[in-house]
């Protein structure tokens, strides 16, 4: 049981990190608005 809880907590933390940072990282790597909008569906699970 504890292992499952740990895995769930880790996944939740990863989703939170992605939700907060993916747009900023995309801009940092020079991706334009169109590219960011194109990627949005891939990250929608985190929002």
Secondary structure, 3 states (H helix, E strand, C coil): CHHHHHHHHHHHHHHHHHHHHHHHHHHHCCCCHHHHHHHHHHHHHHC
